[in-house]
Amino acid sequence: MNKRNYISLFSVFVIVLFALQSCHVDPVIKDELPADNIRLIVPSGWPAPVYDFSTNLLTKEGFVLGRKLFYDTQLSRNNTISCGSCHQQFAAFSHLDHAVSHGIDGLIGTRNAPGLFNLNWNTSFMWDGGINHIEVQPLGPIANVVEMDEDINNVVSKLQGDADYRRLFREAFGTETVTTQLILKAMAQFQGMLVSYNSKYDRYSRGETSLSTNEMNGLNLFQQKCNSCHTAPLFTNYQFMNNGLDSVFVDAGRGRITMLAADSGTFKVPSLRNIALTRQYMHDGRFETLEEVLDHYSSGVVNSSTISADVVGGIPLTAQEKADIISFLKTLSDYTFINDPRFADPF
């Protein structure tokens, strides 16, 4: 074989090899989620959860499906907004630095997007408690005209036409037929796994670390002045209360649901876990810092007909006491939770 033929043969070989490589389909890379990491978590000393998956078997496959649904923009009318758009993992699944969230078409609502964690213990959902079950909760934002503005039946149609989703539903529930109920069950599996229980405070409570002098002072002050509403270990009492923000209610809160005058201006007491990560604060996001929040309680409480007895007249706090309470509140940040790869956007 002469040199010219050798070069030609080699060139053909390279071209064929390149073509074969070009036609090669890359393998699907899946995040490994060991089955023993997908289980109901009830930290030691915590009360039994309200939602225990007894009617919705918690599985790796169901969790993976629910996670994809949580981050999928197909749940909105124009495929631009997902649950994860307003509930960001790095902010403990709140919407960092947004007083209220921007929904579909840039529309703005009236309420702050709260952090999502420890949902299995919730007796109600939304600031006004208008939804009372974790499996129904996603229907609210999906249908809301300033959030996702979509009909759940359209969501079902979109997912049914997606081969990858048909596979995921088959793996999770044994059927390729997408239904509203199965969508909601899968999302409950993902959201129910969002358990935050590994903050510095939790490690202190387990005897694994100590608190600084300021943090300990803050804890003692918190137990004296804040614990009646923000009760450990969940740091909420799940009640609806008026904490003295307004005398005239632009948003009636719980009163919009019950239509009772006694509930006007009351809102669900939020958990203070991860509070340093979830600004802005209050149901309408009016406060940007924890300092502003404590200033409100010490000197800004406004009297009204439904104000909670716990805050009437305010809660006197010195500058040092405020600083110590904030030091303690920062120990409620769970960095393990916000960096857990299981909860990250899979797209």
C-alpha positions in Angstrom: 0.0 0.0 0.0 1.5 3.3 -1.1 1.6 6.4 1.2 -1.3 8.1 -0.6 -3.6 5.0 -0.2 -2.6 4.7 3.4 -3.5 8.4 4.1 -6.9 7.9 2.3 -7.7 4.8 4.3 -6.8 6.5 7.5 -9.0 9.5 6.6 -12.0 7.2 6.0 -11.4 5.5 9.3 -11.3 8.9 11.1 -14.5 10.0 9.4 -16.3 6.7 10.2 -15.2 6.9 13.8 -16.3 10.5 14.1 -19.7 9.6 12.6 -20.1 6.8 15.1 -19.2 9.0 18.0 -21.7 11.7 16.7 -24.5 9.1 16.6 -23.7 7.9 20.1 -26.5 8.6 22.7 -25.1 9.8 26.0 -26.3 7.7 28.9 -29.0 9.1 31.2 -27.3 10.3 34.4 -29.5 9.9 37.5 -28.9 11.3 40.9 -28.5 8.4 43.3 -31.1 8.5 46.1 -30.6 5.5 48.4 -33.9 4.1 49.5 -33.0 4.5 53.2 -32.6 8.2 52.6 -36.3 8.5 51.5 -38.2 7.8 54.7 -40.4 9.6 57.1 -38.3 11.6 59.5 -39.5 12.4 63.0 -36.7 13.9 65.0 -36.3 12.8 68.6 -38.5 14.8 71.0 -40.8 16.1 68.3 -44.5 15.5 68.3 -46.0 13.0 65.9 -46.6 14.5 62.4 -50.1 15.2 61.2 -49.2 13.7 57.8 -47.5 10.3 58.1 -47.7 8.9 54.5 -50.1 6.1 55.7 -52.3 6.7 52.7 -49.4 7.6 50.3 -46.5 5.1 50.5 -43.3 7.1 50.5 -40.8 5.7 47.9 -37.7 6.8 46.1 -39.6 6.8 42.8 -42.5 8.9 44.2 -40.1 11.4 45.7 -38.1 11.7 42.4 -41.4 12.3 40.5 -42.6 14.9 43.1 -39.2 16.7 43.0 -39.4 17.0 39.2 -43.0 18.3 39.4 -42.0 20.9 42.1 -39.4 22.4 39.7 -41.3 22.0 36.4 -42.6 25.2 34.8 -45.2 23.1 32.9 -47.4 23.5 36.0 -48.1 27.1 34.9 -50.2 28.4 32.1 -47.4 29.6 29.9 -44.7 27.2 31.1 -42.6 29.9 32.8 -43.3 29.5 36.6 -42.6 26.5 38.8 -43.1 26.0 42.5 -39.4 26.3 42.8 -39.5 29.8 41.2 -40.8 31.3 44.5 -39.6 28.6 46.9 -35.8 28.6 46.5 -33.7 25.9 48.3 -30.9 28.3 49.3 -33.5 30.5 51.1 -35.1 27.5 52.9 -37.6 27.3 50.1 -38.8 30.9 50.5 -38.4 33.8 48.0 -35.3 35.7 49.3 -35.5 39.5 49.3 -39.0 39.5 47.8 -41.7 41.1 49.8 -44.2 39.3 47.6 -43.5 37.0 44.7 -43.6 37.7 41.0 -45.8 35.2 39.3 -46.9 34.5 35.8 -46.6 37.4 33.3 -44.7 39.3 36.0 -47.8 39.7 38.0 -47.4 40.5 41.7 -49.5 39.1 44.5 -50.2 40.4 48.0 -48.5 37.9 50.3 -45.0 36.8 51.0 -43.9 33.3 50.0 -43.1 31.5 53.2 -40.4 28.9 53.6 -41.3 25.3 53.0 -40.1 22.8 55.6 -41.6 20.5 58.3 -44.9 20.5 56.4 -45.9 17.1 57.7 -46.6 18.9 61.1 -48.8 21.6 59.6 -52.5 21.5 60.4 -53.3 24.0 57.7 -51.5 25.7 54.8 -51.3 29.3 53.4 -51.1 32.4 55.6 -54.9 32.2 56.0 -55.2 28.5 56.5 -57.4 28.2 53.5 -56.1 24.8 52.6 -56.1 22.1 55.2 -54.2 19.1 53.7 -50.7 18.8 52.2 -52.0 16.8 49.2 -54.3 19.6 48.2 -52.0 22.5 48.8 -50.4 22.7 45.3 -53.8 23.3 43.8 -53.9 26.8 45.3 -50.8 28.3 43.6 -51.4 26.3 40.4 -54.9 27.9 40.0 -54.0 31.4 41.4 -54.2 34.0 38.6 -51.2 35.9 39.8 -49.1 32.8 40.6 -49.3 30.0 38.0 -52.8 30.6 36.5 -53.3 27.1 35.2 -56.1 24.5 35.2 -55.0 21.3 36.8 -56.7 19.4 33.9 -54.3 21.2 31.5 -51.4 20.1 33.7 -52.6 16.5 33.4 -52.7 16.8 29.6 -49.2 18.2 29.4 -47.7 15.5 31.5 -49.6 12.7 29.8 -48.1 13.8 26.5 -44.6 13.6 28.0 -42.9 10.2 27.6 -40.5 10.8 30.5 -43.3 11.6 32.8 -45.3 8.5 31.7 -42.2 6.5 32.7 -41.9 8.3 36.0 -45.5 7.7 36.9 -45.2 4.1 36.0 -42.1 3.7 38.2 -43.8 5.5 41.1 -47.4 4.3 40.9 -47.5 1.4 38.5 -49.4 3.2 35.8 -48.7 5.6 32.9 -52.0 7.2 33.3 -51.4 10.7 34.8 -54.1 11.9 37.2 -54.6 14.8 39.5 -54.5 12.6 42.5 -51.2 11.0 41.6 -49.6 14.4 40.8 -50.6 15.6 44.3 -49.5 12.4 46.0 -46.0 12.7 44.4 -45.7 16.3 45.3 -46.7 15.5 48.9 -43.9 12.9 49.0 -41.3 15.5 47.9 -42.6 18.3 50.1 -43.1 16.0 53.1 -39.4 15.1 52.9 -38.4 18.7 53.4 -37.7 18.3 57.1 -35.4 20.8 58.7 -33.9 19.6 62.0 -30.1 20.0 61.9 -29.5 23.7 62.9 -27.0 24.7 65.5 -29.8 24.9 68.0 -30.8 21.3 67.2 -27.2 20.2 67.7 -27.1 22.1 71.0 -30.4 20.4 72.0 -28.8 17.0 71.2 -25.8 17.9 73.3 -23.5 18.0 70.3 -22.3 21.6 70.6 -22.6 24.6 72.9 -24.1 28.1 72.3 -22.1 31.3 72.7 -22.9 33.7 75.6 -25.0 35.9 73.3 -26.8 33.0 71.8 -27.6 31.6 75.2 -28.8 34.9 76.5 -30.9 35.2 73.4 -32.4 31.7 74.0 -33.3 32.6 77.5 -34.9 35.9 76.4 -36.7 34.0 73.6 -38.2 31.5 76.0 -39.4 34.4 78.2 -40.9 36.7 75.6 -41.5 34.7 72.3 -42.1 31.1 73.1 -45.9 31.3 73.7 -46.4 31.8 69.9 -43.2 30.3 68.5 -43.0 27.2 70.5 -40.1 24.7 70.2 -39.3 22.4 68.6 -41.3 23.5 65.6 -41.1 27.2 66.6 -44.8 27.8 65.9 -48.1 27.0 67.6 -49.9 26.8 64.2 -52.5 29.2 65.5 -53.9 32.3 63.7 -53.0 35.6 65.5 -52.9 39.3 65.0 -49.5 40.6 65.9 -50.3 44.3 65.8 -49.2 45.2 62.3 -52.3 47.3 61.4 -55.4 48.9 62.8 -57.2 48.8 59.4 -56.8 45.5 57.6 -56.1 45.7 53.8 -55.8 41.9 54.0 -58.3 40.2 56.4 -56.2 37.1 56.6 -58.0 34.2 58.3 -61.1 36.4 58.3 -61.3 35.9 54.5 -61.8 32.1 55.1 -64.0 32.0 58.2 -65.9 35.3 57.5 -65.7 35.9 61.3 -65.0 39.4 62.6 -62.8 37.8 65.4 -60.5 36.4 62.7 -60.0 39.6 60.7 -56.4 40.6 60.5 -55.1 37.3 61.9 -52.5 35.2 60.1 -50.9 31.8 60.7 -48.0 32.0 63.1 -44.9 31.1 61.0 -42.2 28.9 62.1 -39.0 30.7 63.1 -36.8 27.9 61.9 -34.4 29.3 59.2 -35.7 32.8 59.9 -32.4 34.4 59.1 -32.5 32.8 55.6 -36.1 33.7 54.7 -36.3 37.5 54.5 -38.5 39.5 53.9 -40.8 39.2 56.9 -44.5 39.2 57.8 -47.4 38.1 55.6 -46.8 41.0 53.3 -43.0 41.1 53.5 -43.0 44.6 54.9 -39.9 44.1 57.1 -36.5 43.5 55.5 -34.4 42.7 58.6 -34.8 40.9 61.9 -33.9 44.2 63.6 -37.0 45.8 62.0 -39.1 42.8 63.2 -37.9 43.2 66.8 -38.3 47.0 66.6 -42.0 46.4 65.7 -42.6 44.1 68.7 -40.8 46.4 71.1 -42.2 49.8 70.0 -44.4 49.5 66.9 -47.3 47.3 67.8 -50.6 48.8 66.7 -53.8 48.2 68.7 -56.9 46.8 67.0 -60.0 44.9 67.8 -58.5 41.4 67.1 -54.9 42.0 68.4 -53.4 39.1 70.3 -53.2 39.5 74.1 -49.5 38.4 73.9 -48.4 41.6 72.1 -50.8 44.2 73.6 -48.6 47.1 74.6 -45.6 45.6 72.9 -42.7 43.5 74.2 -40.1 45.7 75.9 -36.6 45.0 74.7 -33.3 46.8 75.1 -30.9 47.1 72.3 -28.7 44.4 73.8 -31.6 42.1 74.3 -32.6 42.5 70.6 -29.0 41.7 69.6 -29.0 38.6 71.8 -32.3 37.4 70.5 -31.1 37.8 66.9 -27.9 35.9 67.8 -30.2 33.0 69.0 -32.5 33.2 66.0 -29.5 32.7 63.7 -28.8 29.4 65.4 -32.1 28.2 63.8 -30.5 28.2 60.3 -30.2 24.7 59.0 -27.4 24.8 56.4 -27.5 21.0 56.0 -31.1 21.4 54.8 -30.5 24.2 52.3 -27.6 22.3 50.8 -29.1 18.9 50.7 -28.6 17.6 47.1 -31.8 15.5 47.4 -33.9 18.6 47.3 -32.1 20.5 44.5 -33.6 21.3 41.1 -33.1 18.2 38.9 -33.4 20.1 35.6 
